[in-house]
Amino acid sequence: MIYIIIGVVILLLILFIINCYYEDFKVQKNYFEIETNEIKENYKIIQLSDFHNEKNKWLHKQIVEIIKEEKPNIIVITGDLIDIDDAKYAEKLIREIHDLAPIYYIPGNHEYIFGGYEELRSILIDNKVNVLENSSIKLDNNIVIHGVKDPIFGMPRDEEDVIKDYLDSLKLKDKDYNILLSHRPEHFDIYTNYNIDLVFTGHAHGGQFRIPLFGPIFSPNQGIFPKYAMGMHVDKGTKMIVSRGLGNSMQAIIRVNNRPELIIVSLLKK
């Protein structure tokens, strides 16, 4: 009898390890369609977020294959491309995808914590990545893409004041289709007060652990049962998409019921 119990325990342990690996590295594609009369033709955007310098080769391969398959007009990266160690695997990923579509990037809080952001910034620019630091770029199709740094770059001031100053400096115009890249979803109530049509964010990691009936358990800066952990949220005409991210930070290394994801957004002309 004891051998049966030991066998069952070992089997359950093996299944748990397999599930953890699958949860951490099997990329899920999540699609969103947004209709608008502000663009001239359909447009596809792929969002990457919170890669955290992930070294898993299988994860890298999936990301590259999905981007090749989807053929987006642009790729947006919404922060935490690296973690607290170095940028080796982030650089590897960028070299694999920078020719697949124009890339637009903003720094997250881990770029600040990393302490080597200027080096990372140089790597990105050398690989033709558009680095947005409280700045804007006019694209075709009546689209303007705006990007702000994580508010940690403006410390020790209050985060909300920093975000407001960032957005004020952009001078968004109502006649454009305005896309904002901002790492933090918890400031959605601020974003809705500007002429922003669509916001891409990350940071929340999908709540890290997602429990049936309870949902996301915890996200940075939102605490227990976060409101903005994943998916699309709409208020005052502004849509915000929150990515669950691709990698895990050194502080949270396991996902539960919360696979890494790539966001694929199709802007459809009405």
RARA-V482571 format. One record per residue. OMEGA is omega in degrees with one decimal (NA if undefined). D_CENTER is the distance of its C-alpha to the mean C-alpha in whole Angstrom. Layout:
omega = <OMEGA;OMEGA>
d_center = <D_CENTER;D_CENTER>
This chain:
omega = <-179.0;-179.2;177.3;179.1;178.7;179.9;178.9;179.3;179.2;179.3;179.3;178.3;178.8;179.6;178.2;179.9;178.7;-179.8;178.4;179.4;-179.9;-179.3;-175.6;-168.2;176.2;-173.6;175.6;175.0;176.2;-173.6;173.1;174.7;-178.9;177.9;178.6;175.7;-177.2;178.6;-176.0;179.3;-178.7;-172.0;-178.3;-178.5;171.5;179.0;169.4;177.2;171.1;178.2;174.3;174.5;-176.1;-175.1;-175.8;-175.8;179.8;177.7;178.0;-176.3;179.4;-179.4;-178.5;-178.2;-179.8;179.3;177.8;-177.7;-174.1;179.4;-178.6;171.7;177.5;172.4;175.3;179.6;-170.6;168.3;-176.9;175.4;-179.5;176.3;-173.8;-178.0;177.3;-175.9;-172.6;-174.5;172.7;177.8;178.7;179.8;-178.8;178.6;-179.6;-173.2;-170.3;177.3;-176.1;177.7;175.0;-177.0;176.7;-167.7;169.3;177.0;175.6;-178.2;-179.8;173.2;177.6;-179.6;-178.6;178.2;178.2;-174.4;-178.4;176.8;177.5;179.8;178.4;177.7;-178.6;-179.9;177.0;179.3;172.3;176.9;176.1;-178.8;-178.5;179.9;-174.8;-176.9;-174.2;175.0;176.7;176.9;172.4;173.8;178.9;-179.5;170.2;179.4;-177.4;178.8;178.3;174.2;171.3;-177.5;177.4;177.4;179.7;-179.5;8.7;179.3;178.1;-176.7;-177.4;177.7;179.3;179.6;179.1;177.8;176.7;-175.0;176.8;-176.9;-176.8;179.0;-178.5;-178.4;-175.0;-175.8;-179.2;166.5;-171.6;175.6;179.0;170.3;-179.9;-172.3;-167.9;177.1;-174.3;178.3;-178.7;-178.4;174.7;-178.6;-175.7;179.4;179.6;-178.5;-176.7;178.6;-174.2;178.0;171.5;179.3;177.4;169.3;-170.9;177.9;178.6;-175.6;179.1;175.6;179.5;-175.3;177.6;-179.1;179.7;-178.9;-179.6;-174.2;-175.0;174.4;178.2;176.6;174.8;176.8;-175.4;179.5;-175.9;-179.7;-175.3;-177.7;-175.4;171.5;-178.3;178.7;-175.0;175.6;176.2;178.4;178.0;176.6;177.4;176.2;-179.4;178.6;173.8;177.8;-175.4;-176.5;176.9;177.4;179.4;-179.3;-178.1;-167.5;-178.9;173.3;175.1;-179.7;-168.9;-174.9;172.9;-175.3;165.9;177.7;176.5;-177.9;173.8;171.6;-174.9;178.3;177.0;NA>
d_center = <50;48;47;45;43;42;41;39;37;36;35;33;32;31;29;27;26;25;23;21;21;20;17;16;16;16;13;13;13;12;14;15;17;18;22;23;26;24;24;26;25;22;19;16;12;10;6;5;2;5;8;11;13;14;17;18;19;19;15;15;18;16;13;16;18;16;15;19;20;17;18;16;17;14;11;8;6;5;6;8;9;12;14;17;19;19;17;19;17;14;17;18;15;15;18;18;16;17;20;18;17;16;13;12;10;10;11;10;12;13;14;16;17;18;20;20;18;21;21;17;18;21;19;17;19;22;20;19;16;16;15;15;16;17;18;18;19;21;21;23;23;24;20;19;15;15;13;14;13;13;16;17;18;21;22;24;24;23;19;20;23;20;18;21;22;19;19;23;23;21;24;22;25;25;26;23;20;18;14;12;9;9;7;10;10;14;15;15;19;19;17;19;22;21;21;18;17;14;11;7;5;4;7;9;9;10;13;14;17;18;21;23;25;23;19;16;18;17;14;14;16;16;19;20;19;16;16;13;11;10;11;13;15;18;20;22;21;18;15;12;9;7;5;7;5;8;10;12;13;17;18;16;17;18;16;18;18;14;13;10;9;8;8;11;13;16;18;22;25;27>
